[in-house]
Amino acid sequence: MRYLLIVHVDRALTGRLSPEESRDLTLRCMVEDDALRRSGHLVACGPVAEPETARIVRRRGDATSVTDGPYAETKEHLGGFVLIEARDMEEAVAIAARSPMAAMGAIEVREQPPLE
């Protein structure tokens, strides 16, 4: 079963990191991604740019509108994703809990429904 780990970043926490701590966090994330790859759990992963760089696209009928992001003002924002293979939700949650980013915000775990 596939699960999407949606990484929500709390700027109040990441903003307190020194440049060295930030580099260390990135390195620890890369090490964890590599461990998931070696164990056969990792399907895909990646960070995303800050919300201020986003564009919001809406189409209603024949009209399309594009506005600058972010979509909403929130304490946490989308920082990245990890798509994994896991036996069940419990294993997916255990994998999410090992992520260094779990200490920098939250990781939302969602099951990918079967494609028909």
Disulfide bonds with the S-S distance in Angstrom:
none
